[in-house]
Amino acid sequence: MAPALALLLAVSAGGLDDLRLELGSQAEARSRTLSLEGEAAETRLSLEARPRVAVVAEGPALRVSAAYAPWVRAWELDERPELGHELHLGVAAATHRWRIDAGATGRRGRMDPLDDLGRSLSSESATPLPTLEPQPFAAAEARAAASVLLGGRTSLRTAAAFGVTGGTDAAARLLLPVSRSVSASAAVERRVTWNDTVTLGAGAVASRTDPGSELAVLAADATWRRQLSRTLEAWAGAGAALQRADPVETRAGRPTLAPTGVLGLAHASARGRSASLTGRAFTTLDPYAGVAYRAVEARATLGVRPWRDIGLQASLVGLTSLPDPDVALGGLDLVAGWASGPDLTLEAGASGRWQRDETAGRPSFVEVHTFVGVRFAAGARRSAGRMPAGAAP
């Protein structure tokens, strides 16, 4: 009710002259094989559907949207489907000099929050759990970002976020403890030549996980990017991160300083081919384990479009913790998509994850996902502004 009221107020007071309804749906058949260390492999088949409805209002400088997307999964044909739902509310504003984005996301239901294809390829955490049985789970996040031109070649970007996530009953919180996090960052970007850009950035993130650990990381870095050719770009950066892991009961945590860095190379062509190779050293938080540690990561991506309506994507990542390799993980992600029409896309893919974890209470495992699915999206557009003078109703 609140998102709908906010949207109506924005339409009436914000000069939004375009209002449309967007409908979408995603259906997938999946297979998951999980091999925990010392245990027999387990394979499960599932069917799932994710319908989506959104209302979008746009104007010359403002775009507002609200969306609702339930997620229904049936593990087996003879079992009751496990139901979860997700609510999105997003707001964005822009002028010729400012760009502001703000939004909120909420999720609540009986679901597996860790079961997303390729989650190990996108997660900052070096110790993801294998997928779980559906758990009573809830999460909420609020975020905002802004950028402004400071001059002809200089811009400033800022961002902030706050989130809460965890299980909603005592049993679920043993696996998914309640974790609260807050983050903020700022970066100044300067284009020193037509081909060279320098960025100075700083950021902080802190989290508190029940029943008793507090983590915090403060980082600063400098990055140089160079356009080597029309299709090739390289970048390098270095900095430092100050981390603190503080058990609430003892207040015994001591800050530690560690170097950070990044090296990258990316290629993109007008024919739909893209590739990238990135290596970085960074400090990460693992709120579920209640620790902060350093890690090094190598990542490679490849994208090709052999035909106009068919795209193929592959990602490979490897990560290990420092200074002792207590945690190591690898992931491979393969996805193929065929746009059979303006509103319809067919997809198939596979994802593999491998983890070795020597910390207490954390599993080592190999996990493989395969899926086939279909996506549908359609939007009905109508004018919400005033009609021209003399126009018929």
ABEGO torsion letter per residue (X at the ends): XAAAAAAAAAAAAAGBABBBBBBBBBBBBBBBBBBBBGBBBBBBBBBBBBBBBBBBBBBAABBBBBBBBBBBBBABAABBBBBBBBBBBBBBBBBAABBBBBBBBBBBEBBBAABBBGAAAABABABBBBBBBBBBBBBBBBBBBBBBBABAABBBBBBBBBBBBEBABAAAAAABBBBBBBBBBBBBBBBABAABBBBBBBBBBBBBBOABBBBBBBBBBBBBBBBABAABBBBBBBBBBBBBBBBAAAGABBBBBBBBBBBBBBBBBAAGBBBBBBBBBBBBBBAAAGBBBBBBBBBBBBBBBABAABBBBBBBBBBBBOABBABBBBBBBBBBBBBABAABBBBBBBBBBBBBBABBGBBBBBBBBBBBBBBBBBBBBBBABBBBBGBBX
